[in-house]
Amino acid sequence: MAEPTPEGLPAGVLAGVRVADFSRVLAGPYATMMLADFGADVVKIESPTGDDTRAWRPPADEAGESTYFGAVNRNKRSVVCDLGTSDGLAAARRLAETADIVVENFRPGVMERFGLDEATLRAANPRLVYCSITGFGRDAGAALPGYDLLVQAVGGLMSITGSPGGEPTKVGVALVDVLTGLNAFSGILLALRQREATGRGSRVDVDLLGSLLAALTNQASGTLATGRSPERLGNAHPSIAPYELFRAADRDLVVAVGNDRQFAAFAAALGRPALATDPRFATNEARVAHRAELREALEPLLAVRPAADWVATLTRERVPAGLVNGVAEAFAFAASLGLDPVVETVDPATGRRSRQPATPIHLDTAPAVHRTPAPLLGAHDARWADED
């Protein structure tokens, strides 16, 4: 029995697809929330103490619930299954065997111990799409703990993040988990498409380290081509200049010049058009080679006017520039552009409200549906009992 869709809301392109979600923390729950946003019936299977992130607070919402948990678990049902008991394990198996998709991010070997592994479940349900998310794969890295900070460190991201000469720095959000969740979401959709063609399900394996290495893109390809690891450049770019942070009269702004036309327009807006014909700065390659001299020339020019003035001027000249916003300012900016970046959902049973970032994928014929906030622990136990 699928979760009812509130009156007036479309069912979603994945309506009728059930997901047994055994995942916890961030990468897996992010992937399953994306499935739920597009109509899948996601049943979050939790231990009696719940997902770890339920206890990760502050901050908390107005009802005292963890905003971390709320960020990646909307549109789901919560069912408590104690896998250490025969009844709990039996209930989890029934759900998994009848699901279209199983998502799990336990340590390799745990699902096998419970009889919830892909081979066992596929014997009962050949159409099952089974997605495993690990930190470092299922082989030699199986015993390594898959924490985002650890992967940012060993995966090279921290080595290229931070100020030159400063300490390696993590990104300010668990970016590797988010990237892995998106890869899992994509892989699951590919497996569903293949199932349409073959009638059989597939196994989807995604790991945090592989997701990060692929996301290093130009930094990775440069390393593989030259054999040299890049160094930290702070807010500068290894291949483009000027593409970095500057201080204006009142606050910081970024200027992201991507080609020579933009640089000529930038120089003219600064009142120094000759910079664009200076042999040191006339081409992007020259500007990268003379990065320090370029910055020395630009800093005093930008320091004389407020950042917002520069952003307005440069935007008119089609030179990419923007303020360094706080998160609240960033949502306000997106709203000013008509992007509708925030959604509010209401729990029909309790009246509990939650405000979250909206799904960033927009389908004109089958849009995402933001139905309910992240569920309270075990909120749907009774309904699951009725389905049994």
N, C-alpha and C positions, 0 to 999 in steps of 0.2 A: 504494500500500500504506500504510494508516494505521498510526500508531504503536500497538503493542499496549497494551491496557489492563491494568494489573496485576490479578492474580486477586483477585476479591472486590470490585473497585471498579466502579460503574456506568459505562456508556459516556459518558453526558452527552447533553443535549438537542441538541447540535450535532454529535454523532457522524456521520461520513460527509461532513462539510464540510471541504474542504481550503483552507487559506489560504497564499498565497505572500506572505511578509512581507518587503518590501524596506525597512522602516522602521528607523530608528536612534534612539538616545538615549532619549527618554521618552514623548512623546505617542503615537506609533505603537505602540511595543512594549507600552505599557500597554493600549491597545485590543486588540491581538492576544493578549495574555496573558489578558484577560477572555474572549475567544472560546475560547482553549485551555482555560481553567478549566471551561468548559461543554461540552467534548468535541471541539471542532474540532481537526483535525490541522494545526498551524501549523508550517510550514517556514520558518525564519529564514534568509534568503539574505544571507550576509556576504561582505565583501571579504576578501582574504588577511590583513589586519591586524585584522579584526573590528570589531564595533560600538565606537564611541568609548568607551562607558562601561565596556568591559572594562578599560580603563586608568585609570578614575577610582577610585583608592584612595590612601590609606586612607579608610574601613576595608575590611578584607578578611575573608573567612570563614576557617574553620580550614584550608581547602585553598589559601588564598592568592588566591582568586577575588574580584573586586570585588563588594561587597554591593550597590552601586548597580545593576550589571548584573543581579545575581540577583533584585532586587526586582521586575523587570518582564519577566522572560523565562522563568519556569518553564513547564513542560508543553510546551516547544517542541523542535523538532529544529533543528540548525544544519548548514547546508550552505554550503561556501565556493564562490562563483562569482566569478571575476575577470572583471568586465564589460569589462575592457580587452583580453581575449583572445577569439578566436573560439569556442573550446571553452567557456569560462565563460559567454559571452553566449548561446550556443546552449542550454546547460543551463538557464540562467535563463529563457529564452523557453519552453522545453518545460514547465517547471514552471508558469509564469504562464498559458500557454495552456490548461492542463488543470486549473487551480484554480477553485474556486467564488468565491474572493475574492482580490483583490490589494490590498495596503495599501502605500503608499509616501509618504515625506515628503522626497524630493529637492527641490532648487530647481526651480521650473517650467522646463521645457524639457529637463531631464536625461533623463527617461524617454523622451521623444520621440527624443532623440539615439540611444538604445539600441534603439529599436523596441519598447519596453515600455510605450508609452503606451496609453491607454484605447481609442482608435479602432483601433489596430493589433491589439490583443489581442481586442477585441470582434468583429472580422472573423472571427477563428478560433473564438471562443467567445461567442455571443450571450447566454448566460446569466450571464456574468461580472458580479460586483459589484466595482466598481473604486473604491477609496477613496483620495483624495489629501488629505494634511494639509500645509498651508502655514502660514507665519507671518502673512502679510498678504494672502492671496488670490493669484490667478493673473494679475491684470491690472496695475494701476499699482504695486502693492506687491510684485510678483514678485521684484524684485532685493534686497529687504530681508531681512537674516538673521533667522530665526525663533528667537531665543533667549528663554527665559522671562523673564529679568531685563529685557531690552529691552522686551518686551511689557507687563510689569508697569509699566514707566515710562511708555511712550507711551500705554498703555491706561487710565491714570488710577488704577490700584490703589495705586501708591506714594504718590500725592498724598493719599489718605485713610487711609494707614497710618502710624502713628508718633505721637509725642507732639505736642501743640499747641506750635507754636513750634520744634519740633525738625526734623531733616532727614527728607525722605521715606524710607520704609522698605519694603523688600521683605518679602513673607511668607516664613516660615522654611522653606518647601519649595517646589518648582517647581509651584505650584498651578495656573498657567495650562496647563501641559503636561498635568497630570492631568485638569483639566476638559475639555480638548480631546480627550484620549484617551477619556473617557467619552462625549463627543458623537460621536466617530467610532464607538465601539462601538454606540451607539444608532442612528446612521444606517445602519450596516451591517445591523443586525437589521431595520430598517424596509425596507431594500432587499431582504433575503431574503424578507420577507413579501410584498412586491410581486411578486417573482419567482414565488412560489407562485401568484399570481393571474394573471400575464400570461405567464409562461414566459420573460421577458427580464430581463436584469440592468439595473442602474442605476449611474450615477456618483454617488458621495458626496463632496462637497467640504466640508471643515472647516478653519477657520483659527483661529490662536491669538487674534488680536485680536478677531474676532467672538465667540469663546467667552468671552473676558474681559468684553467689553461686555455680553453677555447675562447673565453671572453677577453683574454689579454690581447687578442687580435694583432694590431700593428706592432705592439711591443714584443709579442711572441714571434711574429714573422721576422722582425729585425734581428732578434736574438738567434733564431735558427739560421738566418742567412749569413750572419757575421761571426757567430760563436761567442759574442760578447753580450753580457747582461747589461741592460740600461741602468743608469744611475738615477737617483732622485733629483727632480728638477723643481720641487715645490709646485707652484701653480703654472709653470711654463710647460710648453709642449716640445717634445724632442725633434719634431719635423716641421713646425710652423712657428713663425714669429711676425708680429707680436700676438701672442695667444695666451694671455695670462692676467693676473690680478694687478691693479694699479690703485694708488691712493689718490682720490680727488680731494677737494678742499674740506669736505665734511665726512666722507665715508668711502668705503671701497667700491670699486666697480671692476668688471672684467671687460676686456676687449678681445674679440676672437676674430682676428684678421685671417682670412683663409686664402686670399689670392692678391695679386699685385694691384688690380683695380681697386680693391677695398683699401689697400694700403695708401694708394695715391689719394683717395677720398679722405682717408683718416688724416693724412698729413695736411691736406688742404683745410680740413675742419679745425685742425690745431693752429692754423695760421702759419704753417711751415711747409709749404708745398715742395720746397727744394729737397726735403728729406726723401721724397719719392724718386729723385734723380741722382741722389748721392750714390756712388758706386757701391758703398757698403750696404745700402738698404734697397737698391732698385729692384732686386728680385728676392723671392722668398728664400732661396738657398743662401744668398748673400746675407740676408737678415738673420738667418739661423747662425751663420758663421760669425756674425758680429753682434750676437745677442746682447752682450753686456753694454756695448757702446749704444745700441739702439735704446735700451732701457734707460740709460743715462740721459739720452736726448729727450725721451718722452716724459719721464717722471715730472720734471718741473713744469712742463706745459699743462699736464693734466691736473696739477695741484692747485691751479688758480681758480677753478670753478667747481661748484657743487656737482656731485656725481649724477644727480637726476638731470641737471642741465646737459651734461655731456651725453648721457644716454639719449635724451631727446634729439640733440643735434646729430649725433652719429647715426641714430636710427633713420632720420630723414635722409641722410646721405647713404643709406643702405650699407652701413658699417656695423657688423654685429657687436652689440654692447649691452650690458645689463648690470643692474645693481646686485650686490651680494645680499640676498634676502634671507631673513630668518624663515623658519618653516611656516609660521603663521602668515608672514608677508607673502610667501610663495603661494599659499592657498588663495589669498586675496588677489594676487596678481592673476592667477589662473581664472578666478571667477570674473575678473574684469575683462577677460578675453572671451567670455561666454563659454568656457569649457565645462562648467558644472562639475567641479572637482570633488565635491563632497556629497555624500548621500546620508540620509537619516532613516534608520529602520526602527520598527516598533515591534516588540514581542507581544503578540495578540493575547497571550495568556496572562502576562504580568503588567503590561503597559511600559515595560522597561525600554528606554530609548538608547540608541547608539549612533554616533556620527563617525563615519569612516571615509577614507578616500574611495572615490568611485572606481569601478572597473575601467581600465584605460582602453579596452578594446570595444569598438563600436561597430555593430552590424545593423544595417538599416532595416533588414527584414526580420531579424531575430535578435533584438538587443538583449544585453545583460539585464537580469532582474534582481534587484536588491530587495529581498523579501523580509528577512528576519535577522535580528542581531545574533551574535554568537550564543549558542545555547548554554543554559545553566547545566551543571554536571548532572547527568542522568535524567534530564528533563523529559526524555521520550521513552523511558523504561516501560511505562505502562502501555504506551502505544505498541512498542515492540512485543510486549507480552501478548497483546491482542492479535498481532500478526501471526505469532506462533500458533 
